[in-house]
Amino acid sequence: MTLKRSSREQKRHSLTPLFIFILLFPYIVGFTSDSTSAYTEALIAVGTGQYVYHDCSGSHTRQFNDAGVYVGKKFEGPYRIGLAAGTWSNGSEQTVLFAFPDLALDWKMFSLGTTGIRIGSRNEFYLEGKWLDQPPFQSGKGAIRAGFGLRLKDSGTSMWFGSNVIPYDTPGAAAQIEFPFQENKFLFLNGRVGKESERGISVGVRFTNF
């Protein structure tokens, strides 16, 4: 019992500096809140795709459809709150409904919260590891994903490239392009390809400062 307790204490002590560094990272590098970065946004999107699953009889493909919404607010201070909700159906099982909170410390160059981490500015170039933050959550950027994004300032067009998993059997390549079609209104398209015909495609609309 003493050995087990000692091992747990050692692990906890070894991880404590990492947790402290993550929490203090924005302050260490001098990130400050940007009063012009406050905004509200809402997204709604639908999509469809195909994934591979395995059972005792071998490998099979299954179609799915999904849809989702997100509503969030970024404050003038380094805080963001939001809520994502979605629905998912593969045609042979009951439709799944779920919701997930978005609570984050959000600076211009860094964000950390319940939906993942971002390093860099969304208005320029950034790296991210995210989950359950943008609908549709399966056929879009992905339920769990990692990648990078950039914005073309002259046109207002944004692009994202990365890899995602779930419900797919293996990681695949994913991309998104978003462009404005009216003031504070944006259309975004997603595509995903992977092994064994695993794929997804979706379309959505984002509204800001409504």
Salt bridges, closest charged atoms under 4 A:
GLU41 OE1 - ARG122 NH2 3.89
GLU41 OE1 - ARG206 NH1 3.18
ASP55 OD1 - HIS60 NE2 2.93
GLU93 OE2 - ARG62 NH1 3.91
ASP102 OD2 - ARG80 NE 2.84
ASP106 OD2 - ARG80 NH1 2.61
ASP106 OD1 - ARG118 NH2 2.64
GLU128 OE2 - ARG145 NH2 2.88
ASP133 OD1 - ARG145 NH1 2.59
ASP169 OD2 - HIS54 NE2 3.02
GLU178 OE2 - ARG206 NH2 2.73
